[in-house]
């Protein structure tokens, strides 16, 4: 029925206040439900990535029940990353076409099924296939969840909420690192069982999130674009009633000038969406790529190789590595938690460029230090913790940026595209390069990797200064007008949507 209604509404022109009604809501329990139902999936991603890194050695042992070699552990990580890239692109375009809710239920379901299946792995090919499918589920989540969250959270709070949610990945990373300590203890669990239980724990958490997520509605913004305005109005009204009943506040009236005029569309061709990035917003496209490649390079390089660096050059035992990774994860979460508010007050351009350039400067300082001497373990870790305190906020802001600066119809696919390209370039090159440098056994060579990472992060910071968008506190529709909007605002003599970048006032 919904499909028939959508098709029948093709070309209809409507006026809606739904975006303004959602943005003026006071914070309430309903928003917490959205965060728990949608945002907590990043904890699962952090848990997933950290667990596979921590149990790698166990999987190479004869009694593990699978007996992979060291190169196959690396191949499994590559399969997960490749699956995430494919899943982001595949589910991203489906999210824009069929809706946020359908896809964020499907992608989480895929993650849960693939994670459970991983726990029963007995041979390499099966393990690789499960890791690829798990990655597909997580990659799809990036597109479906970030787009849904940004369309449901009030504009004045969107920055800090988005950063904290994306930063919660590191809560999962810390928990995953600590969980592996008892799970790999053969006095508690059998050698061929503890690592399997780690995957089943992730699946159980996923089921809990799925139960909450079923109560999260479809994005009203997506509904009215796709010819389902009655549903959008109904859902928005129900949200308002719930918030009004909880807070006891009478909601302020939305003025008539907040109306948005829309030509409803059943579907929007992919070629039209692609042309947005290439022709309408080329500077924003350069910005998105710069931010994603920079953070993917440094993050994947250090996350996958930190344990190896600590063991190879600082004599940290394998049993102690998870503790260092847990501390690393805490630092990464504290960045968005403490700095997130400033992205809504000081502003996006100032804070994103500050975080990227500060982390770049600290990374360069660490590289120079490693060229001249071998510091103590905790001096090295102090640099790493400081670098990623700032880098974590910048990396989370990369997802926020691409979800804000492109039109609603292409929001999920934009997130998917930049995630896939950034991870495919920086996320694969970084770990491979650092792995080769570590294999030389020379700390000076590893220092060169950090110096290169500093350059890549600095490029992201400079791109933000040049092309960043002042999106703080603004409605999504004012940052990037929907492709289906009937009226185009004229500013500075240039028509927005005419194929030109928006005027400086909007950028």
C-alpha positions in Angstrom: 0.0 0.0 0.0 2.8 2.4 0.9 4.5 1.8 -2.5 1.2 2.5 -4.3 0.7 5.7 -2.4 4.2 6.8 -3.1 3.9 6.2 -6.8 0.5 8.0 -6.9 2.0 11.1 -5.2 4.7 11.4 -7.9 4.9 15.1 -8.9 2.5 16.4 -6.2 3.5 19.7 -4.6 3.1 20.0 -0.9 3.9 22.5 1.9 5.3 21.0 5.1 6.4 22.3 8.5 7.7 18.8 9.6 11.4 19.7 9.7 10.8 22.9 11.7 8.5 21.0 14.1 11.1 18.3 14.8 13.9 20.9 15.2 12.0 23.0 17.8 11.3 20.1 20.2 12.8 20.2 23.7 15.0 17.2 24.7 13.0 14.3 26.0 13.0 10.6 26.7 11.9 10.0 23.1 15.3 11.3 21.9 17.1 9.0 24.3 15.1 6.1 22.8 16.4 7.1 19.4 20.0 7.2 20.7 19.7 3.8 22.4 18.0 2.2 19.5 20.2 3.6 16.8 23.4 5.0 18.2 24.5 2.1 20.4 25.3 0.0 17.3 28.7 1.7 17.2 29.5 0.0 20.5 29.0 -3.3 18.6 31.3 -2.2 15.8 34.0 -1.3 18.3 33.5 -4.5 20.2 33.7 -6.5 16.9 36.9 -4.9 15.6 38.7 -5.1 19.0 37.7 -8.6 19.7 39.1 -10.0 16.4 42.3 -8.1 17.0 42.6 -9.5 20.6 41.8 -13.1 19.8 44.0 -13.2 16.7 46.8 -15.1 18.5 44.4 -17.7 19.9 43.0 -18.5 16.4 46.5 -19.4 15.2 46.9 -22.1 17.9 46.2 -25.7 17.1 43.7 -26.2 19.9 41.5 -23.3 18.8 39.3 -25.5 16.5 40.1 -23.4 13.4 43.9 -23.0 13.3 44.4 -19.9 11.1 47.9 -18.6 10.3 49.1 -15.0 10.9 48.5 -14.0 7.3 44.9 -15.4 7.4 44.2 -13.2 10.4 45.2 -10.2 8.3 43.0 -11.5 5.5 40.0 -11.8 7.9 40.5 -8.1 8.8 40.6 -7.2 5.2 37.4 -9.1 4.5 35.7 -7.2 7.3 36.8 -3.9 5.9 35.9 -4.9 2.4 32.5 -6.0 3.5 31.9 -2.7 5.3 32.7 -0.8 2.2 30.4 -3.0 0.0 27.7 -2.9 2.6 27.8 0.9 2.9 27.4 1.4 -0.8 24.8 -1.4 -1.3 22.6 -0.5 1.7 23.3 3.2 1.4 21.4 3.6 -1.9 18.6 1.3 -0.6 18.3 3.5 2.4 17.6 6.5 0.3 15.3 4.6 -1.9 13.2 2.5 0.5 13.5 4.4 3.8 15.7 4.6 7.0 13.7 2.2 9.2 13.5 -0.8 6.8 17.2 -0.7 6.2 18.4 -0.1 9.8 16.4 -3.2 10.8 17.8 -5.2 7.9 21.4 -4.2 8.4 21.3 -5.0 12.2 19.6 -8.3 11.4 22.4 -9.2 9.0 25.1 -8.2 11.6 23.4 -10.4 14.3 23.1 -13.4 11.9 26.7 -13.1 10.6 28.1 -12.7 14.1 26.4 -15.8 15.4 27.6 -17.7 12.4 31.2 -16.5 13.0 31.1 -18.2 16.5 30.6 -21.6 14.7 33.5 -21.2 12.3 35.7 -24.2 11.7 37.7 -23.4 8.6 39.3 -20.3 7.0 36.9 -19.8 4.1 33.9 -19.9 6.3 35.5 -17.5 8.8 36.3 -15.1 5.9 32.8 -15.2 4.6 31.3 -14.5 8.0 33.6 -11.6 8.5 32.7 -10.1 5.1 28.9 -10.4 5.9 29.4 -9.0 9.4 31.2 -6.0 7.8 28.4 -5.6 5.3 25.9 -5.2 8.1 28.1 -2.7 9.9 28.8 -0.7 6.7 25.1 -0.6 6.0 24.5 0.7 9.5 26.8 3.7 8.9 24.5 4.9 6.1 21.1 4.1 7.6 21.8 5.1 11.2 23.7 8.4 10.7 21.0 9.6 8.2 18.2 8.7 10.5 19.8 10.2 13.6 20.5 13.5 11.9 16.9 13.7 10.7 15.4 13.0 14.1 17.6 15.1 16.4 16.9 18.8 16.9 19.3 21.0 14.9 20.7 22.9 17.9 21.9 19.6 19.4 22.8 17.6 16.3 26.5 18.2 16.4 27.2 17.0 20.0 24.8 14.1 19.8 26.2 12.8 16.5 29.8 13.1 17.8 29.1 11.3 21.0 27.2 8.5 19.2 30.0 8.0 16.7 32.5 8.2 19.5 30.8 5.4 21.4 32.5 3.0 19.1 35.4 3.3 21.5 33.3 2.3 24.5 32.8 -1.0 22.6 36.5 -1.1 21.8 37.4 -0.8 25.5 34.8 -3.3 26.6 35.9 -5.7 23.9 39.6 -5.5 24.9 38.8 -6.1 28.5 36.3 -9.0 27.7 39.0 -10.9 25.9 41.1 -11.2 29.0 38.8 -13.7 30.8 37.5 -15.2 27.6 41.0 -16.3 26.5 41.9 -17.6 30.0 42.1 -21.3 29.5 41.5 -21.9 33.2 38.0 -20.4 32.8 37.0 -21.4 29.2 38.3 -24.1 26.9 40.8 -23.1 24.3 38.3 -23.7 21.4 35.3 -22.1 23.2 36.2 -18.7 24.7 36.8 -16.9 21.4 33.5 -18.3 20.1 31.6 -16.9 23.1 33.1 -13.5 22.3 31.1 -13.4 19.1 27.9 -14.7 20.7 28.1 -11.9 23.3 28.1 -9.3 20.5 25.0 -11.0 18.9 23.1 -10.9 22.2 23.8 -7.2 22.6 22.6 -6.8 19.0 19.3 -8.5 19.7 18.7 -6.1 22.6 19.3 -3.1 20.4 17.0 -4.6 17.7 14.2 -4.8 20.2 14.5 -1.1 21.1 15.1 -0.1 17.5 11.7 -1.5 16.4 10.1 1.4 18.3 12.0 4.0 16.4 9.8 5.5 13.6 10.6 6.1 10.0 12.1 9.5 9.3 9.2 11.9 8.7 11.6 13.8 6.4 12.1 10.8 4.2 8.3 10.1 4.2 7.1 13.5 2.9 9.7 13.5 0.2 8.5 10.1 -1.1 4.8 11.0 -1.2 3.8 9.8 2.2 3.0 13.1 3.8 0.1 11.8 5.8 2.4 9.3 7.6 5.0 12.0 8.1 2.4 14.3 9.7 1.0 11.5 11.9 4.4 10.4 13.2 5.5 14.0 13.9 2.2 14.6 15.8 2.7 11.4 17.9 6.3 12.5 18.7 5.0 16.0 19.7 2.3 14.5 21.9 4.8 12.2 23.7 7.3 15.1 24.3 4.5 17.4 25.4 3.1 14.8 27.9 6.6 14.1 29.3 7.8 17.7 29.7 4.5 19.4 30.5 5.5 22.2 28.2 3.3 23.6 25.5 5.2 23.6 22.3 5.7 26.9 20.5 3.9 27.4 17.2 5.9 27.0 14.0 5.7 30.2 11.9 4.4 30.1 8.3 7.8 31.2 6.9 9.2 27.8 8.2 7.2 26.0 5.5 9.1 24.0 3.0 7.6 23.5 -0.5 8.3 20.1 -2.0 7.7 18.3 -5.3 7.2 14.7 -4.0 9.1 12.0 -5.8 8.6 8.3 -5.8 12.2 7.6 -6.7 15.2 9.8 -7.5 17.5 8.5 -10.2 21.0 7.6 -9.1 22.5 9.7 -11.9 20.7 12.8 -10.4 22.1 12.0 -7.0 25.6 11.5 -8.3 25.5 14.8 -10.2 24.9 16.6 -6.9 28.4 15.7 -5.6 30.1 16.3 -8.9 28.4 19.4 -10.3 26.4 21.1 -7.6 28.7 20.7 -4.6 32.3 19.9 -5.9 34.0 21.8 -3.0 31.9 19.8 -0.4 32.9 16.6 -2.2 36.6 17.5 -1.8 36.0 18.3 1.8 34.3 15.0 2.5 37.0 13.0 0.8 39.8 14.9 2.6 38.2 14.3 6.0 37.5 10.7 5.5 40.8 9.7 3.9 42.7 11.5 6.7 40.9 9.9 9.6 40.7 6.4 8.0 44.5 6.4 7.3 45.6 7.3 10.8 42.9 5.4 12.6 43.1 2.1 10.8 46.9 2.2 10.8 47.2 2.7 14.6 44.2 0.7 15.7 45.3 -2.5 13.8 49.0 -2.1 14.6 49.1 -0.5 18.1 49.5 -3.9 19.8 52.2 -4.9 17.4 54.1 -1.7 18.0 53.9 -2.1 21.7 55.1 -5.7 21.6 57.8 -5.1 19.0 59.4 -1.9 20.2 58.3 -1.5 23.8 58.4 -5.1 25.1 54.7 -5.2 26.2 53.5 -8.7 26.7 50.5 -10.0 24.6 48.5 -10.5 27.8 48.9 -6.8 28.6 48.1 -5.4 25.2 44.3 -5.5 25.8 44.7 -3.2 28.8 46.6 -0.6 26.7 43.9 -0.8 24.0 41.3 -0.3 26.6 43.0 2.9 27.8 43.4 3.9 24.1 39.6 3.5 23.7 38.8 5.6 26.7 40.8 8.5 25.4 39.1 8.2 22.1 35.6 8.4 23.7 36.5 11.3 26.0 37.3 13.5 23.0 33.7 13.6 21.6 32.2 13.5 25.1 34.0 16.6 26.3 34.5 18.5 23.0 31.2 17.6 21.3 29.2 20.6 22.8 31.7 23.0 21.2 30.8 21.8 17.7 27.3 23.3 18.3 28.5 26.5 20.0 32.0 27.5 18.7 31.1 26.0 15.4 31.8 23.2 12.9 34.6 24.8 10.9 36.6 26.0 13.9 36.4 22.8 15.8 36.9 20.3 13.0 39.9 22.2 11.7 41.3 22.5 15.2 40.9 18.8 15.9 42.5 17.7 12.6 45.4 20.1 12.8 46.1 19.6 16.5 46.1 15.8 16.1 48.4 16.3 13.0 50.8 18.5 15.0 51.0 15.9 17.8 51.4 13.1 15.4 54.3 14.9 13.7 55.9 15.6 17.1 55.7 11.9 17.9 57.3 11.0 14.6 60.1 13.4 15.2 60.6 12.0 18.7 60.7 8.4 17.4 63.4 9.4 14.8 65.7 10.6 17.6 65.1 8.2 20.4 63.1 5.3 21.9 60.8 6.9 24.5 59.4 5.0 27.5 56.2 3.1 27.0 54.1 5.7 28.8 55.7 8.6 27.0 54.8 6.9 23.7 51.3 6.2 25.0 50.8 9.7 26.3 51.4 11.0 22.8 49.0 8.4 21.3 46.3 9.2 23.8 46.6 13.0 23.2 46.6 12.5 19.4 43.5 10.5 19.4 41.7 12.6 22.0 41.5 15.2 19.3 41.4 12.9 16.2 38.4 11.0 17.6 36.3 14.2 17.6 37.5 15.0 14.1 36.8 11.6 12.8 33.3 11.6 14.3 32.7 15.0 12.8 33.6 13.6 9.3 30.4 11.5 9.5 28.4 14.4 10.8 29.7 16.7 8.0 28.8 14.5 5.0 25.3 13.7 6.5 24.6 17.5 6.8 26.1 19.1 3.7 24.3 17.1 1.0 20.6 17.0 0.2 18.2 14.8 2.0 17.6 12.5 -1.0 21.3 11.6 -1.2 22.1 11.7 2.5 22.5 8.0 3.2 24.3 7.4 -0.1 26.7 10.3 0.6 27.6 8.8 3.9 28.1 5.5 2.3 30.2 6.8 -0.6 32.6 8.8 1.6 32.9 6.0 4.1 33.6 3.4 1.4 36.1 5.6 -0.5 37.8 6.9 2.6 38.1 3.5 4.2 39.1 1.9 0.9 41.9 4.4 0.4 43.2 5.4 3.8 41.8 2.4 5.7 43.6 -0.1 3.6 46.8 1.8 2.8 47.4 2.8 6.4 47.6 -0.6 8.0 49.5 -2.1 5.0 52.1 0.6 5.2 52.5 0.5 8.9 52.7 -3.3 8.8 55.6 -3.2 6.4 57.4 -0.5 8.4 57.0 -2.5 11.6 58.3 -5.6 9.9 61.6 -3.8 9.3 62.2 -3.9 13.0 63.4 -0.2 12.9 61.5 2.3 15.0 62.9 5.1 12.8 60.9 3.6 9.9 57.7 3.5 11.9 58.4 7.2 12.7 58.1 7.9 9.0 54.6 6.3 9.0 53.5 8.7 11.8 54.9 11.7 9.9 52.9 10.6 6.8 49.8 10.3 9.0 50.4 13.8 10.2 50.5 15.1 6.7 47.2 13.3 5.7 45.4 14.6 8.8 46.7 18.1 8.1 45.2 18.0 4.6 41.9 17.3 6.2 42.2 20.2 8.5 43.2 22.6 5.7 40.3 21.3 3.6 37.9 22.2 6.4 39.3 25.7 6.7 38.9 26.2 2.9 35.6 24.4 2.2 34.0 23.8 5.6 30.3 24.5 6.1 28.9 26.5 9.1 26.1 24.0 9.8 25.8 24.5 13.6 22.2 25.1 14.7 20.8 25.2 11.1 18.1 23.0 9.7 19.3 20.3 7.3 17.1 21.8 4.6 18.8 25.2 4.9 22.3 23.7 4.7 21.5 21.7 1.5 18.2 22.3 -0.1 16.3 19.1 -1.0 16.5 18.1 -4.7 12.8 17.9 -4.8 12.2 21.4 -3.4 9.9 23.4 -5.7 11.4 26.8 -5.0 15.0 27.7 -5.1 16.3 30.6 -3.1 18.2 33.2 -4.9 21.2 34.7 -3.1 23.9 36.9 -4.4 22.5 36.7 -7.9 23.1 32.9 -8.1 20.3 30.3 -7.9 20.9 27.6 -5.4 20.8 24.4 -7.2 21.9 25.9 -10.5 25.0 23.8 -10.6 27.1 26.4 -8.6 28.5 26.1 -5.1 26.2 27.9 -2.6 27.4 31.5 -1.9 29.9 32.2 0.9 27.2 33.1 3.4 25.9 29.5 3.3 29.4 27.9 3.3 
